[in-house]
Amino acid sequence: MEVLDFGCGSGLLTLFLAPFVKSVTALDSSRGMLDVLEKKIADQKITNVKPLYWDVVNTKSLIGKYHLLTASMALHHVDDVAGLINIFYDHLLPGGFLAIADLDLDNGLFHEDKSGVFHNGFDRERIKSYFKKFGFRDIAVSDAAIVNKPVAGVLKKFTVFLTAGKK
């Protein structure tokens, strides 16, 4: 499989997927995060991961076609989520999959620094409706993870959902 990990950050999901697929294009808009990932790739001698900088301001589309597109905890940093899901659909090969994991609605508590954050989590049904709108089928929504994080000195539980669909 050819995979695109959108908003890869320092590569947690990218490096998990790499041993199981032909290649992973690791896309992020943070040069600093990509620098961290590139060091991990070099240190671990990984040959099937390609880090790629994506300028979210000046680039409206992606390059390439993929069997799988993933985005983990990246969508809340994107202003036009519906538009991005449409772009994802266009860059999937027939029968390809989109898998998005992100925060449930959180009242803005997850991020102390709100710079670069456009959404305080998501309503799962809204994300599912975007998948339907752009033609995905076999859509599934499930609980993905719980993130325990201190907020104002109190440990708060944040839930993460996974929405997946097939082109």
Beta strands, then each sheet from edge to edge (+ up, - down):
strand 1: 2-6
strand 2: 23-28
strand 3: 49-53
strand 4: 66-72
strand 5: 92-103
strand 6: 137-151
strand 7: 154-166
sheet 1: 3+ 2+ 1+ 4+ 5+ 7- 6+
end
